[in-house]
Amino acid sequence: MTGKFVILIVDDNANNRFSLRALLSRLSDCSVLDADSGDAALLCTVENDVHLILLDVQMPGMDGFETARHLQMTERTRQIPI
């Protein structure tokens, strides 16, 4: 694999995103992205090559289950572990 391993954190709670980013940023071979909603997460997967998604289930608007269904519908994102 070339480049860094990219992890996407999806959570509407800013404190959770901050904490996870702080922990994961310690890994030198990882790059951490975050999104505050399902819509933002889908956009992030279009703009970036993501290797792992940490997805909150309870979010306003598009919840984690609906976001995961959308990710499973697309060839590009179907294989990303959630």
Buried (B, 14 or more C-beta within 10 A) or exposed (E): EEEBBBBBBBBBEEEBBEEBBEEBEEEEEBBBBBBBBBEBBBEBBEEEEBBBBBBBEEBEEBBBEEBBEBBEEEEEBEEBEB
